[in-house]
Amino acid sequence: VQLQGVWGGLVQAGGSLRLSCVASGSIESFDVMGWYRQAPGKQRQLVATVTSSGNSNYADSVKGRFTISRDNAKNTVWLQMNSLKPDDTAVYFCKYIGFPELREYWGQGTLVTVSS
């Protein structure tokens, strides 16, 4: 599975950005796609995930501000990020997990910078 995305960039605090990620290749009938982020000096952390059946999961720190969505026909996942804070500054990674074999794939990370 290959992951390609249209990425974020630089935004002021309170602003919005939208990330997208397209999966191609050996797509499973059931999978999970999502976003993780890694801030400088910190471990990579979950931001949000969504299953192919539509169940989503969010980190507490982004609930109410970020929305994850997907189009199964296009194998595409989006992350709409609103009310961005400087603490959201990180490298964001798209991830794909195919079931039942739990094969994991990572997209190329992209830097999202939120200025105060």
N, C-alpha and C positions, 0 to 999 in steps of 0.2 A: 504494500500500500504506500502510495506517495501522497504527501500533503503539501498543497500549495495555497498560499494565502495572499490576500490584499491586506496590507498591514496598517498599523497605527502610525504614531509619530509624536509630535509635540503639541501640547494643548495647555491652556491655562486652567487653573483650578476652577471648578464649576462647569467646565466645558464637557463636551461629549466626543467620543470616538467610536468607530465601529470596526471591528476586526472580522475578517471572514477567512474561512479555510475550506478548501475543496479536497476531498479524498478521491483517489483514483487507484485502479488496480483491482486486487482481489478483495472486493467488498463483501463482507459477510451479511447474512440475512438479519442477524441481530448484532448490533454493535453499540459502542458508546463513543461519542466524540465530545471533546471539551477543550477547555483552556486552563493552563497552569501558568504561574508566573514566578519569577525569581528576582528578588530585589538584591542589590549589592550586599554581599556579606551574609546573605540569608539562604535558607534552603528553598528549593522549588516547592511551591504550594498550589493546591487546587484553587481554582477560581470558580469554575462552573462546568458542569457536564450535562449532557442530555443523551438519553438512549434513543435508539431507532424507534422505540414505541412511544417516545414523547415524554418520558419522565426526566425531570431536571433536578439538579442539585447545585446548591450555591454555598460558597464560603460565607460565614456570618458577616465578614467585613464588607461584602459587596451586595448583600441582600437589600432589595429595594432600590438599588442604583444600577445594577447590571442585569441584563436580560439575555439569556442564551436561547437561540432558536435554530431550527434546522429544516432543511428540505431534503427528504430522503431520495426523491427522484433525481436530485442534483448532487447528492452526497456532499452537501454543503452545510456548514454550521457558521452561525454568526454570533458575535458577542457585542451587544450594544451597551456601551459604557457611558452612563450619564453621571452628572454631579461628581466629576472626577476630583480626586484629592491628590496632593503631593505624595501621600503614602501609597498611591496606586502606581507610582513610578516603578517600573520593573521591565524585565524582558519577558514577553508573553510567548508561550509555546502552545501550539495546537497539538492535540493528542488523539490518537485513534486506537481503540481496543476492539478487536474482533472476537466474537464468541462462536463456538465454545472453547476454542483453543487459547483464548486470552492472549492473542498476539498483539503487541503494543508497537505503535509507530509514533514518532515525534516529527513535527514540522520544524522548520528553521525558526528560531526565535526572532522576535522583533521587539525593538525597544519602544516602549511607551513612556514618554516623559511628561509629567504634569508639573507645570511651574506654578509657584505661589504668587 
